[in-house]
Amino acid sequence: MAKLKREYTCSLLLTMDLVGGKWKLLILWHIMHGDNRFSLLQKGIPDITEKMLTTQLKEMELTGLIYRTVICEKPLNVHYAISEQYPQLNMLVDSLCDFSKLYGEKNNIIVND
């Protein structure tokens, strides 16, 4: 994870440190759409390794973007959710998806989702 700085010259640089990279936006999208357990995230994102998924979830939990709830039952269940402190995150991810679909349409790129 990029270590968060105390000051940024541009808000987009902070955004990149928070959700940049290959997997974080995809993980957030899946959590927003109900894949809130580790096993569901693995199934929904088959190309990500278990180690990478674990690392990305921990990073987003440390930055406060998501929170993790452990449910003490057998078997042990862990659920992930978008932090209630940042409801704009849902709008951000949805807006990026909408933009990508529009871009794809205008540039003859097929977006299957």
N, C-alpha and C positions, 0 to 999 in steps of 0.2 A: 504494500500500500504506500502511496505517496504520503509522506508525513505532512499533515496539515500545518500550514504556516500561520503565524500570528497576524500576517498582513499580506494582502494580495493587491497587485496593481490593476487587476481586472476581475470582475465577478465570474467570468467564464473560466478563468484559471482555477478558481475554487471549485466550480462545478465539475471541471475535468478531474480534479483530485478526488471529488466525492463519488462521481458515477462514471468516470471515464474507464476505458479499458474494454476488453472484448465481452465481458460477461455481466457486469453489474446491471445495466439497463434491462437486459433479458431476464435476469433473476427477479428484478423488481416487477417487471411486467407479469411474470408467472405468479409471484406472490399476490399481486393485485387481483389476479383472475382466479384465485382459489387454490393454487398449488402452494399450500402453506406448510407442508411438511417436507423434510429432507428427501424422503423417498419419492414424493410427487415431483419435486424439483429435478431430481435425477432423471426421472422418466420423461419429464417435459423438455429437458435440455440434454439429450442423449450424448452430445459431443463433449460435454464438460466432464472432467475427471472428478472423482470424489474429493480428492485433496484440494483441487481448485475451487470447487463449490464450497467446501468448508472454509477455505481462506477468504473467499469473497463475502460469505455470510458474516464471518467474524468481523471483517473490516467494516461492513455496513452497519453492523451492530455497534461497534466501537464509535463510529461517527454519529450514531443516533438516528440513522435513516430508517432502520428497522429495529424491531424488538423481538426477543425470543422468549417464549413461554414454555416452561417444562411442566408437563402434566404427569404427576406421579401416579401412574397406574401400570399394570403389566399388560403388554410391554410398555416401557417408558415412551412417552410421546413428546416431541418438541414441535411447537408451532411457531411460525414466523409471520409477522405482520408489519405493514408500513407504520412508522411512528405517527401517532396522532398529533405530534408537534408540527409535522410537516405535511399537511393535507395537499399542499401544492404539488407534491411529488407525483401524485396520481395524475394531475392535470399535465404536468411536464411530460411524463411518459406517454400519455394519450396524445398530446400535441405532436410529439416526435413521431409517433406511429402514423398519425394523420398526414403529417408532412411527407413522410416516406411514401405513403400510398399515392399522394398527389404527384410527387416527384416521379414515381414509377410510371404513373399513367401518362404524364407529359413526355417521358423519355422512353416509352415502349419497354419498360422493365416490369416483369411479372413479379408481383408481391403476393405470395400465397399465405393468407392468414385469416 
